[in-house]
Amino acid sequence: MERIGFGLSGGLSKKQIETVHQAVLQILQETGIGCEHAPTAEAATAAEGITLEDGRLKFSPEVVEAAIERACAAGRRRKPETRVRVTAPWTCFNIIDMDTDAVRASTAEDAVATLKLAATFNEDGPPPVYPCDLDERIQVLWLEKACLEHTPGFGGAMVTHDREAIRWLGQLHSAAGRRYPLALQFVISPLRLDHLALELFWRFKDDPLIDVVPSICPIPIGGMTAPLFAPGLLAQSIAESLGGMIVADLLRLIGPDVLLPVRVDHGDMRDLTVGYSLPENVMIQVLLRDLAEHFGGYRLDFIYLNTNAKRPDAFAAADRMAYMLMLGLAGFRHFFMGAGQMSMDEIFSPAQFIIDMEMARYVQHTLDGMPWRGDIETIAETVAEGVREGNFLPHPTTVEALRDFFDSQLFRRSNVDQWRAAGEPSIEQLALEQARESIASFRFELEPERQSDLDRVFGEACQALGVDVSTQPLPRR
């Protein structure tokens, strides 16, 4: 059996990449992508080289090759990430309580606090937790309102299939001087399109208050919704992404600079979950970089950050650091939608969020490397002077070099007596202290007129959706 030679710089040979290439052409021509949405199927088959057979869109090799050429042109125009960046997670339904340490359903009050925490470190992104204590009819609506009034850049892309709610979301963002990005994942593994998402895209693609943003990237899970063996998993992923990109282009939902999205994960056969903590999951991401360059014209340098750990414990530490450091050394720089996220995407931990941010500093420091200073004479004289002194603590070169070393208020290097004198704090306790300080010190306020408009639109939306705001446990501003 042939094995893939894994390395941090890549691993797929030219022959292996060509094998995947030919397999992708065959998959899209013979199996195609399922499509139950008639307007989309009609628009797609109006193009030469695309047919609909038994409810599946099938693409000629010429159509696929042309899409690869367009994707590579867009990829070559992209500027790569240069610095390590870790961003807040996709919205979790549970939180580790900062006072009781219990894992419980998240609330509206938690949503505001975690928004402030995330906004201390990130400029934008989704809100970290969901307001599970609010009426289901206004949960997404209120959460978007919270993003708009408590942060300068968070919000958008929250998932709802309720047309009326989406219409009100557009008005909410408009009241705050922004546009609502309606982002829905419409390519589903294995190889089919989500007709519900497509229906919403068709409904809102010309709405003056809403930007329709198709999330093309599928999430094939090896062994569950995709083959478990590496070439099969990789080929299906590329086929799904290319097929979705071709359809989105024909629907005029994307522009010429949109990157070909790629993503794969491994399933966990024992617990029927996603195996984020598998070493294979690190290796497959590096191999995916080779394919992103071949099919999309760019070196993949962004990747989600996730874990199967339930708490910020030894499991999380080993899992997160191995993932972030190894992939950082492989060239990845943006670790998105995962800081503080635990148990795949079910739990948010404020302590883990702080720890993840500190690990990002550690990884960036490692990638920056060590300075090289001093000629032969300086080296020899420094050693001689230190020998005469008996140690190097007061030497000028020690002070100078120390400035370049990694310094952390979280990962302290104190001895046992110093640790005891400080009250024997755990890393989690220190991280929670930093999280509380960040939440307490974060400041942002909308202009009074925009806040007034936002409140008015939210009140009208609640009334239209049949929810009495006075009965909801909304936190005070």
Long-range contacts (C-beta under 8 A, 24 or more apart in sequence): 4-230, 4-283, 4-287, 6-283, 6-286, 6-287, 7-286, 8-286, 8-326, 8-329, 8-330, 8-331, 9-330, 9-331, 10-286, 10-287, 10-289, 10-290, 11-283, 11-286, 11-287, 11-290, 12-287, 12-290, 12-291, 16-231, 17-290, 17-291, 17-294, 19-231, 20-231, 20-234, 20-235, 20-238, 20-291, 21-294, 21-295, 23-231, 23-235, 23-239, 24-64, 24-235, 24-238, 24-239, 24-242, 24-295, 25-61, 25-64, 25-65, 27-191, 27-235, 27-236, 27-239, 28-58, 28-59, 28-64, 28-239, 28-242, 28-243, 29-58, 29-59, 29-60, 29-61, 29-64, 30-58, 31-56, 31-58, 31-191, 32-56, 32-57, 32-58, 32-59, 32-191, 32-243, 33-57, 33-187, 33-191, 33-192, 33-193, 33-240, 33-243, 33-244, 33-247, 34-191, 34-192, 34-193, 35-192, 35-193, 35-195, 35-247, 36-193, 36-195, 37-193, 37-195, 37-198, 37-199, 37-202, 39-198, 39-202, 40-193, 40-195, 40-198, 40-202, 40-247, 40-251, 43-250, 43-251, 44-246, 44-247, 44-250, 46-250, 47-250, 50-246, 50-250, 57-193, 57-243, 57-247, 59-243, 59-246, 63-246, 64-242, 64-246, 67-242, 67-245, 67-246, 67-249, 68-242, 68-295, 70-249, 70-256, 71-242, 71-245, 71-259, 71-260, 71-295, 71-296, 71-297, 72-295, 72-296, 72-297, 73-256, 73-297, 74-256, 74-257, 74-258, 74-259, 74-260, 74-296, 74-297, 75-259, 75-260, 75-292, 75-293, 75-296, 75-297, 75-298, 76-297, 76-298, 77-257, 78-257, 78-259, 78-297, 78-298, 80-298, 80-299, 80-301, 80-333, 81-301, 81-302, 81-333, 81-334, 82-333, 83-333, 83-364, 84-328, 84-333, 84-334, 84-335, 84-360, 84-361, 84-363, 84-364, 84-367, 85-333, 85-334, 85-335, 85-336, 85-360, 86-121, 86-305, 86-324, 86-335, 86-336, 86-338, 86-339, 86-356, 86-357, 86-359, 86-360, 87-122, 87-125, 87-334, 87-335, 87-336, 87-337, 87-338, 87-339, 88-114, 88-118, 88-121, 88-122, 88-125, 88-126, 88-127, 88-128, 88-154, 88-337, 88-339, 88-340, 88-353, 89-126, 89-128, 89-337, 89-338, 89-339, 89-340, 89-341, 89-345, 89-348, 90-126, 90-337, 90-341, 90-345, 91-126, 91-127, 91-128, 91-129, 91-130, 91-143, 91-158, 92-128, 92-129, 92-130, 92-341, 92-342, 92-345, 92-346, 92-347, 92-348, 93-129, 93-130, 93-132, 93-346, 94-129, 94-343, 94-346, 94-347, 94-348, 95-129, 95-347, 95-348, 95-349, 95-350, 96-311, 96-312, 96-342, 96-347, 96-348, 96-349, 96-350, 96-351, 96-352, 98-350, 98-351, 98-432, 98-435, 98-436, 103-310, 103-311, 103-347, 105-132, 105-133, 106-130, 106-131, 106-132, 106-348, 107-131, 107-132, 107-133, 107-473, 108-133, 108-134, 108-142, 108-146, 108-472, 108-473, 108-474, 108-475, 109-473, 109-475, 111-143, 111-146, 112-146, 112-150, 112-475, 113-350, 113-439, 114-340, 114-348, 114-350, 114-353, 115-146, 115-147, 115-150, 115-151, 115-154, 116-150, 116-151, 116-438, 116-439, 116-442, 117-350, 117-353, 117-435, 117-438, 117-439, 117-442, 118-151, 118-154, 118-339, 118-353, 119-150, 119-151, 119-152, 119-153, 119-154, 119-442, 119-444, 120-438, 120-439, 120-441, 120-442, 121-339, 121-357, 121-438, 122-154, 122-339, 123-152, 123-153, 124-153, 124-154, 125-153, 125-154, 125-336, 125-337, 126-154, 126-155, 126-156, 126-157, 126-158, 126-337, 127-154, 127-155, 127-158, 128-340, 128-341, 128-348, 128-353, 129-348, 133-473, 134-472, 134-473, 134-474, 135-467, 135-471, 135-472, 137-162, 137-165, 137-465, 137-466, 137-467, 138-461, 138-462, 138-465, 138-467, 138-472, 140-165, 140-169, 141-165, 141-168, 141-169, 141-172, 141-458, 141-461, 141-462, 141-465, 142-458, 142-472, 142-474, 144-169, 144-172, 144-173, 144-180, 145-172, 145-454, 145-458, 148-172, 148-173, 148-176, 148-178, 148-446, 148-454, 149-176, 149-445, 149-446, 149-451, 149-454, 149-477, 150-444, 150-477, 151-444, 152-444, 156-180, 156-181, 156-183, 157-181, 157-182, 157-183, 157-213, 159-184, 161-196, 161-197, 161-200, 163-200, 163-203, 164-464, 164-465, 165-461, 165-465, 166-200, 166-204, 166-210, 167-207, 168-457, 168-460, 168-461, 168-464, 168-465, 169-210, 170-204, 170-207, 170-209, 170-210, 171-209, 171-457, 171-461, 172-454, 172-457, 172-458, 172-461, 173-209, 174-209, 175-450, 175-453, 175-454, 175-456, 175-457, 176-446, 176-450, 176-453, 176-454, 177-450, 179-209, 179-210, 179-211, 180-209, 180-210, 180-211, 181-210, 181-211, 181-213, 182-210, 182-211, 182-212, 182-213, 183-213, 183-214, 183-215, 184-214, 184-215, 185-215, 185-217, 185-218, 185-219, 186-214, 186-215, 186-216, 186-244, 186-248, 187-216, 187-217, 187-218, 187-240, 187-241, 187-243, 187-244, 188-218, 189-218, 189-219, 189-220, 189-221, 189-225, 189-226, 189-236, 189-240, 190-220, 190-225, 190-226, 190-236, 190-240, 191-236, 191-239, 191-240, 191-243, 193-244, 193-247, 201-251, 201-253, 205-251, 205-252, 205-253, 212-253, 214-244, 214-248, 214-251, 214-253, 214-254, 216-241, 216-244, 216-245, 216-248, 216-254, 216-258, 216-261, 217-241, 217-244, 217-261, 217-262, 217-263, 218-244, 218-263, 219-263, 219-265, 220-263, 220-264, 220-265, 221-265, 221-266, 221-267, 221-274, 222-264, 222-265, 222-266, 222-267, 222-284, 223-266, 223-267, 223-269, 224-267, 224-272, 225-267, 226-264, 228-266, 228-267, 230-284, 230-287, 233-264, 233-266, 233-284, 234-264, 234-284, 234-287, 234-288, 234-291, 237-262, 237-263, 237-264, 237-288, 237-291, 238-262, 238-291, 238-295, 241-295, 242-295, 259-296, 259-298, 260-292, 260-295, 260-296, 260-297, 262-288, 262-291, 262-292, 262-295, 262-296, 262-300, 263-288, 263-304, 264-288, 268-308, 273-308, 273-344, 274-306, 274-308, 274-344, 275-308, 276-306, 276-307, 276-308, 276-319, 276-323, 276-344, 277-307, 277-308, 277-309, 277-315, 277-319, 279-322, 281-323, 282-322, 282-323, 282-326, 282-327, 285-327, 285-330, 285-332, 286-327, 286-330, 289-330, 289-331, 299-331, 300-331, 300-332, 301-331, 301-332, 301-333, 301-334, 302-332, 302-333, 302-334, 302-335, 302-336, 303-327, 303-332, 303-334, 303-335, 303-336, 304-335, 304-336, 304-337, 304-338, 305-335, 305-336, 305-337, 305-338, 305-339, 305-341, 305-356, 306-338, 306-341, 306-344, 306-345, 307-338, 307-341, 307-342, 307-343, 307-344, 308-343, 308-344, 309-342, 309-343, 310-342, 310-343, 310-347, 311-342, 311-349, 311-352, 312-342, 312-349, 312-351, 312-352, 312-355, 312-427, 312-428, 312-431, 316-342, 316-352, 316-355, 317-355, 320-352, 320-355, 320-356, 320-359, 321-359, 321-362, 324-356, 324-359, 324-360, 324-363, 325-362, 325-363, 325-366, 328-363, 328-364, 328-366, 328-367, 329-366, 329-367, 335-360, 350-431, 350-432, 350-435, 351-428, 351-431, 351-432, 351-435, 352-431, 353-431, 353-435, 354-410, 354-431, 354-432, 354-434, 354-435, 354-438, 355-410, 355-427, 355-428, 355-431, 358-408, 358-410, 358-411, 358-431, 361-406, 361-408, 362-406, 362-408, 362-411, 365-406, 370-404, 371-401, 371-404, 373-400, 373-401, 409-434, 410-434
